[in-house]
Amino acid sequence: MTDHKARIIDIALHAGVSTATVDRVLNQRPGVREKTARKVLEAAQWLSQSGGRPQVMAPELTGFTLDVMLGGQPGFAKDMLITGLRRTARNLGVTLRMRHAQKAKVPELAAALDEALADGTNGVIMEPIEHPLIRDKVNDLAARKIPVVSILTPLPDADVVFYAGMDNRAAGRTAGALMGHISRRVGKAAIFMSDTLYRSHEERESGVRTLLRQEFPDITVLDVITMGDNPAAFYGRALDLLERHPDLTSICNLGAGNRGIERALLEKNRAQDMAYVAFNLTPLTRNALLAGTVDAVVHQNMMRISDMAMRAIGNFHAGLPIEPERAPSEIIMKENVRDIRGSREMILSEHG
């Protein structure tokens, strides 16, 4: 056999790494794990000796490895997103590596990005924390031609190829309009937020406040309440809020913790006369809608968002344009609530 000069794209496809990783290995630059470097060198040797010429990657990403980094606490909505990503990846022949799936901390997310780069990733789908260190890591990946998609929450001023999610400010305005109309345009309004780390929650809060200020000037919006994802903490704050503000007529919760708020409303006999708007349809928010504790849910389809994220990375590697797109925000009420028990069964089957 006569040795042939293997192309970098062929080596990358054969080894299941990015072209940037192949370039670093062949040029003996640091930053690549020994195991990954060995795979690259073995692929280069095999291609050179055999004269093999694998197909350049098709838009469906067959044979590639993507890293997924999601923060916050686990829950039904996050499970739906993970299930959607795994199903799409399986259909496209993609290997997914799940990283940083529990805690939303800047050092852990930064370390996960470094690990993905060292392990030879072909792309990253991440729920980003808005922090200068994370922006720098994302921009470094982009400089190495590794596409990054931000999912559920945007990352301004970073070189991401696509944001997969809904227009959070518009979703917040939708929630504000629902609060104003259901509460009959009077009283005080409270906004609960799980975390200030994510741009999505800030945009939702801005949307709620702006809409109420513009359209419902007789509603006074209280200071935002931030309590993480702990329902017990939300319960205590909600009880205190109801005692201090008997004229409270509407509540919006931008993230998790609804169980604590619902418990406080029931104990104070305020569940039926409070305009309560939550985000994301889950089995628990569905039950609250049917019971009349929650009046409306602003929802985003996680399966659709997962498809959007994967398609953007496929288009990037195929050299196709990535069109701007936002997932629609749906209004779910008791009258149009759907049965999601099948979705729970699907998640359980996906996770074994």
Secondary structure, 3 states (H helix, E strand, C coil): CCCCCCCHHHHHHHHCCCHHHHHHHHCCCCCCCHHHHHHHHHHHHHHHHHCCCCCCCCCCCCCCEEEEECCCCCCHHHHHHHHHHHHHHHHHCCEEEEECCCCCCHHHHHHHHHHHHHCCCCCEEECCCCCHHHHHHHHHHHHCCCCEEEECCCCCCCCCCEEECECHHHHHHHHHHHHHHHCCCCEEEEEEECCCCCHHHHHHHHHHHHHHHHHCCCEEECCCEECCCCHHHHHHHHHHHHHHCCCEEEEEECCCCHHHHHHHHHHCCCCCCCEEEEECCCHHHHHHHHHCCCCEEEECCHHHHHHHHHHHHHHHHHCCCCCCCCECCEEECCCCCCCCHHHHHHHHHHCC
